[in-house]
Amino acid sequence: MLLPYRASAGPDAPKRIMLPITLAALAALVGACLVFEPGVQPARADYAPGLNDIVGVGSAAMQYVLDFGDNGDPSGDSGYNDAGNFYKVVSLDATADANGRAAYQNNSTDANLLPLDPTVVMRGGTYPVQRPGTSQAGMDALLADTSAAYPAVDFARTTVLPSAAQVATAAANGWGGLEVVSLAEDNIEMAVASSASNAPSGLSAEQLVQIYECRDTTWNQVGGTSGATIVPVIPQSGSETRTTFLADLQAANGSAVTLGGCVVTGEENDPAAITASSEPADTIEPFSGSVLNLWNGASGNPAVSPGSGTGYFRNPGSAYPGGSSLAAGVRLLTGAPSDGNPVYDDVRHLYVVYRYSSQVSATPWQPGGTLNWAQTLFCDPGGPTPFFATPAGQTLVAQAGADPDYSCASDLPAGTAPASPPVQVCGDSAVLAGPSSAPAGAVTVPAGDDSAMFGSQLPADTTYYFAAGTHYLGSGEYTQIDPSAGDVFIGAPGAVLSGNDPGSPGYVPNDFAFVGADAGVTGVSIKYLTIEDFAPPGGQGAVNTNSDDNWSIEDDTIQDNVPGAGLMIGSSNTVEYDCLTENGEYGFNAYQAPGDPQTSPVTGGPQDITLSDNEISYNNTCNWEAVSGFPITPPAGCAGQGEFNGCGCSGAGKFWQSQDVTVGDNYVHNNYGTGIWVDTDNDGFHIYGNYIASNYSEGLIYEISYNALIQDNAFIDNAWGSGPALGGFPDSAVYISESGGDGRVANSFGYATLDITGNVFTDNWGGVVLWENSNRFCGDGSDDACTLVDPSVATIASCQAALANPAENQPTDTPDYFDLCRWKTQNVTVSGNDFNFSPADIGSACTVANYCGFNGLFSEDGSTVPYTGWIVPLDISDEQDNVFAANTYAGPWSFDGFNQGDVVNWSQWTSGFEDDNGSGDFFDGQDAGSTYNPAPPGP
């Protein structure tokens, strides 16, 4: 499986020319290189990478990991470039000084360090540019490198995972997103003088907040015995250690930390900030553990390589062949703090990030080879082991002082689920307000009746600037804006596009604001507009891409459109920083017309969608599910809508038959139905970093679909409305229905499992339920789609015919319709999640009898041939690789296992139990490595 930060498929990066080289030609080339006249070669400061060399830039914290990996270490371990490879990997150091120190401008002082911007030649034959010296600078350089025929930057070194915005930028650049590979771990801890220090054995982040705000100024205030004054040092502005350290203090404090006047500025990861201090025994500074390992000559992983015992850094005052090694003179605080909190120790991961198009490029790198450079060096799932994953590569990582932690799959360390909404877009003028004047060359649209301007198909590649005020399109159901390819629509602050003019007698509301043409209207952009009061029919949206691709809907408010949805999403659409609120059916609906040329060849629906940083709230105002006791009175425009209880057609948003979708960092809350609903033959979803709260029904449903990573989301207070009404079925925050991992259904993410990991669940009606309906399958008459595992064989007609024939419905048959015709809950892993449950917070209806507070893995007694009896309950429970493991439970959780309604306790759930329904089957225990505390979590 490839890493989940990929946004969408894209074309290969520009191809370098790899010419086959014969031995004779190589000899001639070498001979030619030996004959030259002095003075005729171009002068350069250092080696400048050639056209086909691979270039990396970025993080100072991991420059030595790549330096050693590329070129070997002083202990004699060979790097990749030492193995006779014709083209090289060149990782340009973040610092101009090989000892890892920055250079400073004149007039710098200890209190005001002024770093220089040293330059570097990124590619032979090019001009010097500023040397990218941090994770952010490396990522910026990678993302900015779009115009050259041959990229100057191939990969970035970073200690921070790419943001959703960076992934979206990479997708917009045509790279298909970003590939991320973990090479190692590093620790940031507090350093003190190793000879003598008055510091206690350990300091917590909470104590460090007090110290760096200069509220605790002596050691005896934080567990020490000395009354001496603490000298807290902070690395210089722009350093990665400083950024990470301040973020950690903010997390411990609950708000940003204001550095006090006692804080001194020092060089990042330079022991001299402590040893050369006026009071070294009282000085502390956050410090990289891997860099300190290099100072001390100790490998980051002694089991891999014990190190030489001699420090790597050398006295810069000694001429070649060099002088003695420099002694660090500092150590790290690792003991228990006096306040009972954990010792400060930030474990960060060291990544390389590159274009996804590089990962899938068909261009071999080395002459005579078959692999591209990304597969050769970093990641090749299912292929030969890439260099940095080999024992030799891992040894070099360890010799660079870091702890090897290689991964190029979705088993990257989990991040952190958001503790609060990652965005709050609705009403935020800083996000939603457009430019106060028209962009150059734009057509200005005055407020008022704009029907004369938008009465026909618009010309292509035109920018329209909507002035402040309310805009109307003219009376009529199909009076709308019909854009052409490349059109851009931008709103001024206060620009509103309305579908209804109640002040105009006889005005017929418009169904749609914008409508695509079902083909060819690509690259439309809609920004900074409020789009409201349109009347889209059910299953359609006010902003209707109509299956056109590459639309961008950003920084808009789309609200009060009834009875349908606010927005329809098509292939390669980007929806970011929008407020989608109070729409009749959905906030958004992702759908592509069958047969459209932009549909996914796997799912038949839209593909390559990015939905990130949006606020999606209070949708389904029309009560499409016809729920009794609905919490609001539907608006007048909903009259005649509402289908039936359980129609599955409402909520924050719905994906139909979509593939390669990124749903990240959204705030999805208070919708009068389900939050995010992924329904019917979807494939390849990365759902991460979302804050999904207080939705009437489930926070997330993944139904008759395939292959996803649901990672680092917060699920808070969901399904309080639907949970009590289900009766006999445990409603949940995450509901997996006939869905799972299947490697036969391909996606560009490389996912072949369904993983639910790193999420936080707090006071939902339930946690995670894995369910498979015994009587649901292709051809049963309940779905108008069939499975995706072999669509050329398994169709609705063929499944109906085969499964109705007892002679052709057994697993031993070929084709195996018994398998091919079922959507299965299989290959699902629920691990590393926090489940917090306080029944009193939910209310008196939250009882075990009402199935409140459940996780589950079950089916039911099948009644439809050929899946009768206990076949499916046994399969989902024990035979289809569904695993709960390494989770943390707080509160009186209950569990449903094997058969719907079989309520079991923690002991039975974890040790297993014999089914008491007469099947004779045994439910294998779940949640190995998990912890369970039946007491509700504290406030």
N, C-alpha and C positions, 0 to 999 in steps of 0.2 A: 504494500500500500504506500502511496506517495503522500507527502505531508499535506495537511488540510488547508494550508494558506493559499492554495492555488485558487484563482478566481474564475478562470474560464480558459477554454482551449484557444490557441492562437497560432499564427504562422511561426515557422522557425526563425531564429535570429539570422541576420545576414551571414551567409556561408563564407567561411575562409576557404581558400583554395589549397587543397592538400595534394601536391604532385607526387606521384610515385618516383622514388629515387633509386637508381641502380647503383651497385657498388662502384662501377667505373665512373659514373657521373659524380658520385660523392667524392671519389678520389680526385677527380678533376677540379671539383669545387674547392676542396681543401687545398689543393695545390695552388689554385688561383688566389686563394686568400693569403698564401704565404708570400706572394710577390706584390709588394707595394712600395711606393716611395714615401719616405717620411714627410709628413705635413699635408698629405692629400686626403686623409681620412677626416670625417666630421668629428669635431670635439664634443664630448658630452661629460657631464659631471660624474655620472655613474652608468652602469649598464642600463640601457633603455630597452624594454621588451620589444621583440620583433612582432611582425604581423600576426603570426600564428601562435605566439606565446599567450598564455592565459594569465590575466592580470587581476589581482584582488587588492582592495583598499579597505580602510576603516579602522575598527577598534584597536586601540593600543593594548587593551587587556589581553588580546589573543594574537598579537603580532608574532610572538615567539613560537606559538603553536604552529602557525603556518610557515615561519622561517625554518624551523627544525624539520617540519614535514617536507618542505620543498627541497632543502639543501643539506639536511643532515645535522647532527649535533657534534659538539667537541669530544664526545665519548667514542666517536667512530661509527655511530649508527648512520647508515646511508639514507638520504632522502630520495624523493621521487626523481629529482633532476640528476642524481648521481648514477642512475641505472642505465645510462646510455640512451635515454629518450631524446629524440631529435628536437621536439618542441618542449619548451619549459613552462613551468608554472611560476609566476613571479608575484609574490605578495609584498607590495610596497609598504614599508614600515609606516606606522602612524607618526613616528617621531623622526626627525632628521638625525638624531643621535642614537647610535646602536645600543647605548646603555639605557635607553628608554626615557631620557630626560628631554623636556621641552626647552626651547630657546626663548629668551625674553628680550623685549625691546629696551632701549635706553630709558632711563628714568623709572624703571620698575623698582618697586620696594617690596619688602616682605609683606606689607599690608595691601599692596596693590600690584600684583604681578601682571605684566602686560605681555602675553604670549605673542611671539612672532607667528607669521603664517609662512613657514618655509615651503619652497616649491619643489616640484618633482616633474620629470618627463615621463608621462604615463605610457607613451608608445613611441618607439623610435621614429624620428623624423617629424615629431610634433613639438610645439612650443611648451615651455614650462607652465604648469598650473599649480594652484594652491594644493598642498598635500592634504588629502582627506585624513584627519587625525582622530576621528571618533566614530562610534557606531552610526550616529545620525549623519555625519558627513559622508561616510561610506555609502549609506543607503541613498542619500541625496545624489551622490555622484552616479550611482548605478541607475537610478530612475531618470536622471537628466541625460543620460547617454543614449540619445535616440536618433541623432542625425548622421552620425558617422557611418560610412559604408562598412567599416569594421569597428566594433565597439572597443573603446579604450579601457572600459571597466567591465570585466566579466563576472566578478562576484564581489560581494561586500562582506567584511567581517563585522559581526555585531553581537552584542550581549542582550539584545532586545528583539523579541519576535516582531515581524512586520505588522504594522497597523492595518486596519481595514482600508484606510485611505491609501496607503502605499500599495496594497494588493490591487485596489481599484485602478490606481495610476498605471501599474504594470499591465493590467488588462487593457486599459485604454491605449497603451503604447503598442498593443498588438502582440504581446508576449505570452498571453494566456495566463498571466498571474506570476507568482513567485514560488520557487522551490526553496525549502529550508532544510538544512542538514545540521544536526547537532554533532559537534566533535568532542566536547569536553564540558566539565564543570569547573567553576572557580568560586572561591569563597571571599567575601568581603567581611573582615573582622577588624577589631580594634587593635592597633599596634602600640606597644610601649617599649621603652628602653630595656634591653635584655640584661644589662649589667646591674642596674638598680632602678626600681620603680616603686613609687608610693601607691600605685593603683591597686585596687583589690583584684582578686583572681578573675573576676568577670564583671561585665557591665551589660545591662539589658538596654533594649531600645528605649524603654520608658525612662531609664536613668539618663541616657544620652540626650533625650529631649531636654531634661532639666539642665544638663551640663552645657549644651550648645545654645540654650537660651539664657545662659549665665544666671540661672536661678539657684542651682547647686554649684558652688564655686570651690569647695574644699573636699578632700578625699573622705573625710569622716562623715560627710553627708550622704555618700553613696556606698558605704560599706567598708571603706578603708580605715586605717588607724591613724593616719597623719592628718594634721590640720593644715598642711601645705596647700597652696592655691593651685588648682588644676589649670593646665595650659591646653585648651582644646584647639587642634589644628584642623582646618578644612582644606581639601585640595582646591586648586585654582579653578576659576570659572571655566565652564566648558568641558571639564574632565568628566569621564564616565563614572569614576568612583564617587565624585561629588554628587552627580545627578542621582545615582542609585542610593547613596547614603541619605540625602535629603528626602527622597521619596519614602525611604524606610522610616525616617523620623516622623514624617507627616502621617504615615499609616498608624504609627504608635500613638501619635498625639491626637489624631482625629481631625486635624487641620494643619495647614502649612506652619512650619517652624520658622520663627524670626530669629536669625542668628544674633547673639548678643555681642556687646563690645569687647568681651574677653576672648573672642574667637580670633585665631591667627590664620592667615592664608599660607599654605605651603605647597611644595611640589607634589604632584600625584605619585604615590608609590615610591617615593624617595626617602630612604631612612634618615637622610640628613635633616629632614624636617623635625625629627625627634632628637637624633644624636647631636646635632649642632645647635639645638635650642639652648637658650640661656638657662633653662631649668629642665634638662632631659629626664630627670626622675619624675617630673610632674606633667610631662607632655604625652598626649594621645593623638592618634590620627587613624581614620579608616584606611585600610590597606588591603591590597589584593593578595590572597594566599598563594596563588600560583606565581605571582611575581616574587614574593618573598621566598618561595621555594627555589627560584632561580638565583636569588642573592645567596642563599645558603647552600646551593649545590645539591639540594635534595629533590628527588623526583616527586611529582605529585601522587604517584602510585608506586610505592616501593615494591609491591608484588610483581609489577611489570618490569621495573628497572630501578635499582636502588640508588642511582645517581653516583656522582664521583666524590661527593663530599666537599668539593671545591666550588666556590661561587662562580657563577657565569660572568658577572660584570667585572670589568678590569679598570685599573687606574688610567684615566684618560691623559694623565701627564706623562705617561711612558710611551716613547716612540717604538716603532716596530723593532723587534718582534713582540713587544708588549710587556707589561709589568704584572705585578701581583694582583690577585683577585681582591675585590673590595668586600670587606666584611659588612654585613647588614647592621648588626648591633641592635636589632629590634626583635621582638617576639610578639605573638598574638595572644590576646586574652581569651581563654576558653573555659574558665571555671564558672561555677554557679554564682549568679548575682545575688546580692543580699536582699533584694526586694521580692524574691521568689519567682520572677519572670524568667523566661529563657534568655540565655546569653545572646548578645547580638551576633548574628552569623547569617549573612545573606548569601544563599547559594544561587549563583547565577549561571546560566548556560552560555556556552560559546558556540555561536552558529556561523555558518556560511550561508549566504542568501544569493540566489541568482535567478535569471529569467527561466520560467518554465519552458519556454521555447528552446533553451539550451539543453534542458533535460531530455527532451524528446526529439532533438535534432537528429537527422539521418546522416549528417556529415561526420565521417571518422576524423579523429584528431591526429593521431600519429601516423606517419606513412606506413602502409601495410596493415594498419589496424582496422577494427570494425566498430569500435565504440567512439562516441563523441567525448569531449573533454569532461563533461559533467559526470558521465557514467564511469569514465576512467578514474577520476579522482575522488568523487564524493558519493554518488548514489546510483545504484543499478539494481533495483529490486528484481529478483529472479534471474539475474545475470551473474557474471564474475564479481568477486568481491572487489569493490573500489579501493584504491590505495589507502585512503585514510581509515578504512575499516579493517585492513589487514593487521596481523600482529606487528609487522614492521612499522606501519603507520601509527598504531596505538602506542607503541614504545616511544616513538618520537613525540607524540602528544604528552606522554607522561614525563619525558625528559625535559620538556618545556615547562614543567612545574604544575600542569593542570591534571585533573582527574579525568581519564578517558571516559567518555559517555557518548558513544557513537549511536546515532539513529538517523535514518532518512525516512521514517514511517510515522504513522499517526500515534506511535507510542512515545512521542516526545513528551517531556515532563509537562504535566498539566499546569496551566496557569492559575489564575485566581478568578473565581466567579465574582462579578461586581457586587459590592456591598451596597451600592445605591445605583440609581439609573445612570447609565453611561452617557445619555443625552436627555435633555428635556427641551424639545424643539418648539412645541406649540407655544405661541406667544412670545418667543424669543426673537426680538428684532435684530439682535446681533447676527443671527443665523438667517432669518427670513427676509430681511429688508434688502432690496436690491440697490443698484447704484442710483445716485440722485440725479444723474444726467445720462443722456442717451450715449451709448457707445458710438465711436466713429463709424459713419456709414449706415447707421441703423435707421429704419423707418419708424418715426414716432407715431404712436396710436393714441389719439386723444381720448379722454374719458367720455362716457356717454354711449350713444348708439353707434356701434362700429360695423353695422351690417353692410354698409357700402364697401368697406375695406375687405371684408371676409366673405363675400358672396360667392366666390368660386375658388378653384384650386389655385394656391399661391405659387409664385415663382420660386425656384429652388435657390438655396444658399443665400437666404435673405434674413437679416436680423430685424426683429420687431421689438420696439421699446414701448411698453404700456405705461402711459403717464399715470400719476397718482389719481385716485378716484375709482368709481365703479364703471365697468365696461359691460355693455350688452351686445348680443349678437343679432338681435332681431327676433320677432315672434316666429315660432314654428318648431315642430318636433325635431326636424333634421336640419335646422339652421345651426351651423357649427363652423369651426375653423378646420380647413382641409390643407394641412401643410404639405410641402414637397421636400425632397431629400435635402438635408443640410440646413433646414430652416431653424432659426433660433428665436425663442420668445422669452423676453426678459421684462420683469415688472419693476417699476419704480417703487420706492417705499410707499405703502398704502394702495398699491394697485390691486383691484379686485375684478375678477372676471365672473360675472353672475349669469346663471341660466334662467333667471326669472326676474321680470320687472313688474312688481305688483302695482306700480304707479301708472302702468300703461294699460288702459282698458282692453280686455280681450286678448291680452298677451298669452300666447301658448308657450309654456316653458320648453326649453331646449333639452333634448336627451343628452347631448354630448357637448363638451367644450372643444376637444381635439379628437380627430378621427384619422387614422392611417388609411392606406389604400389597399391593404392586404398583400402588397408586393411593391418593392421598389422605393418606398418612402422611408429611407434610412437616415440615421444620423440626426434626428430631430432632438432639439434641446429645449426644455421648458424650465425656467428658473424664476424664483422670487415672485411668483404669482399666488394670490389667494383665489382658488377655484371653488365656487360654492353654488348651491341651489340649482343644480342640474337634475334632470329626471331620467337617469339611465335605467333601462329595464333590468329585471333580475338577471344575474349572470353576466352583466356588462358593466362598464365603468364610465364615469364622466370623462376621464382622460383615457381614450380608447386607442391603443396603438394598432389595433386591428391586425395583429400578427406581423407588423413591421418590426425590423430589427434595429439594434444600435440606437435606441432612443435613450435619452438621459433626462430623468425627472428629478431635479434637485432643488432644495431650499424652497419648496412650495408648501402652502397650506391647502389641502384638498378636503373639504368639509361640507356636511349637510347636503349631500347628494343622495336622493332617495327616489325609488326604492332599491336601486342597484348598488354598485360598488363605487368607490372613489376612483380607482385606477385599475386598468388592465395592463399586465406585464407580458411582453413578448421576448423573443430570443435576443441575447446580448444586450438586454436592457439594464441600465443602472439606475437604482432608486436610492437616493442618499439625502439625509438631512431634511426629510419631509415631515410635515405634520399631517397624518391621515386620521381624521377624527369625525365621529358622529355621522358616518355614512350609513345608508339604509341596510345594506347586506354585508359587505366586507369593506375594509380599508383598501385592500388590493385583491386582485384575482389573476393568477398567472395561467395563461392559456394560449395555445397556438392552434390555428385551424389545421385540421388533418390535411396532409398533402402539401402544405406550404413549404417552399424550398428551404426555409430556415429552421424547420423542425428537426429535432434530434432524430437521427436514424435509429436510435435504440428505443426511445420512449414514444416518439411520434408527437411530442409536444415541444414547448420552448426549451431552450438550452442557454447555458452561459449567462446566468442571471446573478447580479449583485444587489442585495437588499441590505443596506447597512446604515447605521446611525440615524434611524428614523424613530419618531414617536408615533405609535399606532394605538389609538384609544377610542373607547366609547362607540365602537362600530356595532352593526346589527341592531340599529334602532328600530327596524321594522319587525323584529321578532319573527324572522323567517322560519324558525323551527316550531312556531306556534306553541311556545312553552306556556303552560298555565302559571299564573302568579308572576308574570314577567315584571321586572323591577321598575320599568318606566312606561309611560303612555306613548306609543309610537306616534310620530308626527303625521300630519294629514296626508302627506304624499305617499304614505305606506298603505293606504286603503286598498283592500283587495289582495294584498301580498300575504306572505306567511303561508308556508306549504303544509307541513305536518311535523309533528314532534319526531325529531330524528332524521330530518331530510339531509343533514350533512351539507348545508349550503350557507353557512354564515360564520362570522367571527372577525378577528383581526385581519386574516388573510388566508387564501387557499392557493395551493400549488397543485396543478393537474398535469400529470405526465411530463414533468419537468426534469431536466438533467443538468448536472454540474452547476449547482446553485450554492452561493455563499449567503448566509443569513447571519450577520454579525453586528454586535454592539447596538442593538435596537432596544427601545423601551416600549414594551407591549403590555398595555394595562387597561383594566376596567372595560374590556370589550364584553358585550352582552351575548357571549357565546364562547367558542374556543379561541385561544390565542392564535398560534401558528398551526395550520392544518396542511399536512402533506398527504394528498389522497390520490391514489390510483396510478400505479406504474411510474412512480418517480424513481430517480436513481442518481446517487452521487450528491449528497447534501453535506455541507459543513455548517453547522449551527452552533455558534460560539459567542460568548461574551454578552448575551442578551439578558435583560432584566424583565422577566415575564411575571406580572403580578396582578392579582385581584380580578382575573377574568372569570366570568360567570361559570364557564365550563373549563375543560382541561387547558393547561397552558400550552401543550404541544401534543398533537396527534400525528403519528407516522403510520399510515394505513395502506395496505396491499402495495407496498413499495420496497425499495432495495437500497442497501449500502449507504451508510451515513456515519458521520461523527458528530455527536451531540456533546459539546465540551464547554465547560467553564461558564455555564449559565446559572442565573439565580431564578428559582421558581418560588414565588411568595404568594400565599393566600389564594391559590387558584381552586376552582371547582366547588366553591361554597354554594353556588346556586344549583348546579346539576347534580352534585354528589348526593344530597338527601333524596332526590327524586328517582334515582336509578333503581333502588330497591333490589337487593340481592346481588349487586355487582359492584365491586370496589372501584369507584371513580378515582382519578389520579391526576397528578400534575403532568406526567408524561405517560401517554398511552400508546403502546406499540401493538398494532392490530394486524396480524397476518403479514408482518414485515420483518426483514432481516438481511443478513449478508449473503451474497451469492456471487462468486467469482465468474459465473457464466454471463453475468450482466455487467458489461464493461462501462466504465466512466473515466473521464480524464483525470480525476483525483487518484485513481488507482485503488479505491476502496473496494473491499470484498467482504467486509463485516459491518455490523451496526454496533457502534461503541457509544456508551453513555458514561461519561467520565468527567470528574472534576467539577460536577455541578453541586449547588447548594439548594436543598429543598427545605423550606420553612413554612410550617402551618398551612400546607395545602390539605385538601380533603384526603388525598392519598399521595404516595410517592411515585413509584414506577410500576406499571402493570404491563406484563408481557402476556398477550392473549392470542390464541389462534382458534377461530371458530371452526369446529369440526365440520360444519355443514356448508362452508363457503369455499367455492372453488370455481375455476373457469368453466362455464357451461351450466352452472346451477340456476341460471335465470335471474340472478340478482345484480349482476354487473354487466355493463356493455363493453367490457375490455377483457383481455386474456393476459396470462402471465408473459413475462419477457425472457424466460430462460431459453426457449427455442421457438420463436414466433413463427418460423416457417413450418413447424410441425403442430404445435399446440395452438389451435384456434378455438373460438367458441364452438364452431360446428364440429371439429374433430374431437374436442373434449366431450361434447354432449354425446356424440356417437360412440366413442370408445368406452366412456365410463358407464354408459347404459348397458353395455355388453359384458356380462360377468366373465367371459372368456378373455377379455382384453383390458382388464383393469388391475392387473397385478404387477408388483414391482419387478418381477422377472421378465415382463414382456418388453419387446422392442417394437416401436418406441415405448418408453415407460410413461404412459399417460398418467399413471397413478402419481408420479412425481411431477411431471411437466405441467399438469393442470392445477396444481395447488400453489397459492401464495402461502409462504411458510414463515413463521416466527422462528428463525434459526440464526446461529452464529451471532447472537446478541450478547454483549458483555456489559454489565452494569458494575462499574468499579470506581473506587476512589471518590465517591460522592458522600456528602454530608446530608443526613436525613434528620431534621429537627421537627418535633411534633409536640405541641401543647394543646390538648383537646379544649381546655378552658378558653383559649384564644379564639377558637372557632365558634363555640356556642354549644348549647344544650343538645342540639341534634347530632353532634359529633360523638357517636357511640359505636362500639364494635357491632352492635346489632344493625346499625345503619351503614356498616362497612366504611367507617371513617378511620383513617390512619393505617392504611394497608399498602404493602408491596405485594406483588403477585406474579406467579408463573403458572398458568393453567389453561385448560380448555374445558370442554364439556363432553358428555356422552354423545357420540355421533349417531344421527338417525338417518343419514343419507348414504346410500350405496355409492362408492365402495368404502367410505370412511366411517363405517358404523362402529358402535361400541367404543372401546377405550383406546383405539389406535392413535388418535391425535393427542389425547392427554398424555399418553406415554411418550410419544415422540417429542412434544414440546418440552416436557419435563426432563427427560433423560437422554434423548437420542439426537437432539438437534443443536448441541453445543451452545446452550443458553446458560450464562453464568452470572451470578451475583458474587462479588468478591471484594474484600478490602474496603468496605464501606464503613461509615461511622454513623451509628444510630443514637439519637437522644430522644427519649419519650417512649410512651407505651405502645410501640408499634405492634401490629398484627400482620399476619401473612395468609395468603390464599395460595395453596399449592395443589397441583395435579388436576383437580376437578373444581369447577366453579362452585363456590359455597363451602369448600373444605377449609375452614378457618383453623389455623395452626399457630402455635406460639413460637418464640425464638428457639427454644430447644429443639422442637420438631423440625422447624425450618432449616436449622443448621446441621442436625444429625441425620435427617431423613426420617421417613415414616411410611408405613404400609397403608395403602389406600383402603378405606373402609367401605367402599361402594360395591365391593364384590368383584373388582377387576383382578385382584391378586397381584397388582403391580406395586412397585416400591418407588417412592419419590426420593431421589438422591438429594443429600443435603446441599444447601447453598450457603453463600456468604462466608466462605473460608477466609480467614484473616481479617474479618470485620470485628468491630467492637459494638457492644449494645449496652446502653444504660437506660433502664425503663423510666427513670425520673425525667420529667419534662425539662428542657433546657431553661436556664435562668433568663431573666430579662436582659 
